[in-house]
Amino acid sequence: MSETLAQAINPAGAVDDLAQTSHPIFRDAPKSVAFKKLRKRLLRNVRQAVEDFGMVPEGARARPPRWLVCLSGGKDSYTLLATLLDLKWQGLLPVELVACNLDQGQPGFPKHVLPEFLAKTGVPYRIETKDTYSIVTEKVPEGQTYCALCSRLRRGILYNIARQEGCDAVVLGHHRDDALETFMMNLFHGGRLAAMPPKLVNDEGDLFVLRPLLLCAENDIQKFSDGMKFPIIPCDLCGSQDGLQRAAMKNMLDEWEKTHPGRRQVMFRALMHARPSHLADPKLFDFAGLEHR
C-alpha cells in the first residue's frame, strides 16, 4: 500500500496573456466570450458560498487555513480545484490547498491520469491507495447499492489524510443539483427535510467539511469541464450501478426542469429560506409556547 506526496512544478515555457491574469491551469482554456462568462459565473458562485457560509475564518491572511481538496477524477472535483485555484490566484482565497486522490483499487483504474494532471497545476498533491473496492463489492449483497458503505470508507480515509497533512478542512465537489437530489431522497425515502450542508464539523469535531460548489448548477459545471477538456475518470463503483434512488431523483428533477425551466434554482432557493414556524418540528420551533394577545 503506497503513499506519495508530491510537490508539482509549473510547466516551463512562454506565458500567454491569459496565464498572466489567471492560474496556469487556464492556459489552454477556451477564449470565447461564452466560456469567459461561464467561468465568471462559477467563480462568483464559489466566492459567494465561501463568504456567505463562513468557510474562511477571520484572520486567515495571518494564518491561512489548509484545505484538503478531494479529487475523484470527475467533472465536479476538477471544477472545484480549478475554481479554488482561480480565486487563490486572484488573491481572493487566503488558504493553502493540498489536492488528494484516493485510489480505491477499481480494476483498470488509470493511475497515471491524476498525477500527470496535478503536476501541471503547481499544487502539492497526494495520491493514497486503499483497496476499498474489494471491501465494498464483498460486503454489499447483490442487488443493493454500494454508495453508503463506499462513502463511509472513503470519508474516514480522507479525514485521516487531512489530519496527517495538517489540514483544517476536507473540501468536496458537491454542487447544487447534488444537494437537491439528496433533499428529494430524504423527503421521499428518509422522512425528513435535509440536504447537503455547505459547511459542517465532522463527528470527531476536529475538521470542517466544506462544499464550495454548492451554489453552482451541474449544467454549468458540465460545460466548464467540457471546455477545459479535463481528463475524466469514470467511476466503476456507484457510477456503474443501475436503478439507484439518486438517479431516479435526478430524472424527476430533469423532467420538472424541462416543463418549468428554472425549477431547480427555485427549489434550491427554498433550502436557503427555511421557515421553522411554518413546518411541524417542535424541536425547531416552540409551538407550545405560542401565545395570542
N, C-alpha and C positions, 0 to 999 in steps of 0.2 A: 504494500500500500504506500504510494508515493505522495509526497507533498512538494510543491515548488512554490517559491516566492520570487518573482522576477520583477526587476525594475525595467520598464520599457524605455526605449530611446526614440526621440523624434527622428523621422527619416531625414536624411541629408538631401541637399539639392536646393534649387531655386524656390522661392516662396512667391506665390502669385498674390494678387490684390485681395482675394477672398481670404486667404490664410493670414494676411496681415491684420484683418479685422475680426477673425474668428479662430476657433481652435483648429489645429491641423486635420482633425477628423473630417472637417468640411472641405478639405482641399479639392476633392472631385465632386462636390455636391452640385446638383443642377443650378444653373444660373437664371432660370426662368422666373418671371415675376410671381407666378402662381406658387412655385416652391418656396420662394422667399416669404410670401405671405403665410404659407402653411407653417414654415419654421418659426416665424414670429408669433403665430397664434399658439403653438405648442410651448414656446418659451414663456409667453405671457401667462398661460395656464399653470405651468410649473412654478413660476415665480409667485403667482397668486396663492397657490397651495402652500408653498414654503412659508409665505408671510402670514396668511390667514390662520394656519393651523400651528404656528409657532414651532416649526421644525428646526430652526436655527436659534439657539438661545442668545440672550443679550450678552454682550462681551465676547462674542465669537471671534472677533478680529484679534483680540488679545490672546485668546486660547481657542484656536479653531477646533471644532469637534471633528472626529474622524468617522467617516461613513463607509460601511462595507456595502458596496453596490453589487447586488447579486445578478449574475448573467446566466441565463439558461441557453442562449443562442437563438431565442425567438425575437420577433419584431419588437415586442414590448420592452424587453430588457436592453436591447440595442438602443432603442429610442430613449430610454431612461438615461443610459450612460451618456449619450450624445447631448441631450439637453442639459444635464448637470455640468458636463464639460464646457458647454457653451456659456452657461451662466457664470461659471467659475472663471472662465477666460475673460469675461467682461467685468469681473470684479464684483459681481452681484451675489455670489455664493461663497462666503468665507468658511469653507470646510475643506478638509483633506479627504480625498477619495482613494479607496482601495477596491479594485474590481476583483470579483471572485466567481469562479465557476465550479460547481460541484459535478464532477463526472460520476454518474450513478451506475456505471457499468452496463449500460444498454449495449446489446450486441451491435457491432458495426458503428458505434459512436465515433465520429471523425475527430479524433483527439487534437489534430493539428489546427483546426479552424480557429478556435478562440485564441490560443496563444499567438498565432500569426496576426490576427486582427488587433489584439491588445498591444502587440509590440509596436504598432503604428500610432498608438494614442498618447503615449507619454505618461500613462497611468500605471502606478505599481499594481501588480496583479498576482493572484494566487489561484492555482489550479489544485483542487482537492479531489482525490479519488476514493470513493467509498461505494462498495457494491451493494447499494440498496435495491437495485433492480431484482436481484435473486431473492432477497428477503420478501419483497412485495409480491412477486409472482408465486412464491412458495406459500405465503401466509394467506393471501386473499383467495377465498373459494371461487371456483369457476362461476362466471355469471355476475359476480359483484365487481364494483368499480375499485380501481387502485388508488383513487385520489386521496382519500382520507389518510391511509397508512403512509403513502408516499410523502404527503405533505408534512406529516408529523416527523417522520425520519429526517427529511430534508431540513426542516426548520431547526431541529435540535442540533444537527451538524453545523449549520450556518451560525447559530448562536455561539457554539464553541469556537468556531473560526474567528468570529468577531471579537471574542474575548482575547484570544491569542494574539490578534493583530492590534489590540488596544483601541478598538472601535467603540464609539458611543451608541451607534445605531446600525441596524440592518435595514437596508433600503431595497424595496421591492418594486416591480414594474406593473402592478395592478392599475387599471385605468377605470374610467367612468362606467364603461359597459360591464366590466367585471363586478363592480360594486352593485349595479342594478341586477345582474343575474343572481348574485348572492342574496340580494334583498328578496327577489322573487322566489328563490329556493327556500329561504327561511319562511316566507309568507305562506307558500303552498304546502311545504313538506315539514317545516320545523315548528310551525305555530307560534312564530314570534316576529317582531319587527326589528330586523338587524341587517346591516350590510357590512361593508369593509370600512373600518375607520381609517382616516388619513394618518393618524398617529396613535400609538398605544405603547404601553410598557409591558414587557414580557412577564411571565408568571414569576420569574425569579427576581424581577424588579431592578435588573442591572443594565438593561438595554432598551432603547426605543426601537420600534418597528415603524418605518416611515413609508408612505406611498405618494411620492411627489407627482405622479401622473394621474392622480385621482380625478382631476378636473378635465382630463384630455379624452376626447372621443376616440374610440377604436378605429373608426374610419380614417381619422387624421393620422393616427399612428401608422396604419397600413400604408397610406400614401407616402408618408415620410420615409418609411422603411424601404419601400419600392424605389423611391427617388435616390436614396443613399446607397442602394444596392448592398445592403448588409448580407453577409453570408449566413443565411438562415439554417439552423439545425432543427429538424423536426423531432418531436417528442415521440418515443416508442413505448411510453407507458400510458398515461391517461389519454394522450393525444391519439392513441391507436385504438381506443375502445369506441364501440357504437352504443347508442341508446343511453347516453349519460343525461342525468337530470339537468345539468348545466346547459347542455346542447339544446334541450327542449325549451329551456327558458330563453335562450338566445334566439331560437326560431320564433318564439312567441313575440319577443320584442321586435324582431325584424319585420314580422307581419304588421304589428302596430305602427312601426315607423313608415312602412310603405303606404298605409292608408291615412296616416296622420303624421306627416313629416314634422320633426321636432319633438315627438313624444318622449324620446329618451331624455332630452335635456330638461323637459318639464318634470319628468319623474325624478331626475337627479336633483333638481332644484327643491323638490319636496323633501328629500333627505336632509337638506340644509335648512329647512324651515319647519321643524317638528313643533307641534303644539301639544304638550302633555295634557293640558286641561281638556283637549278635545279627543283624547284617546280613552283608554279604560284601564290603565295600570295604576292601582292605588299606591304602588311603591314610588312612582314618579310624580304623582300629584295627590295632594291631600283632599280627596273628595269629602271625606268625613268631616273635615274641618271647615268646609264651606258654610258661610252664614249669609242670610239676607238681612236687609235692614228691618 
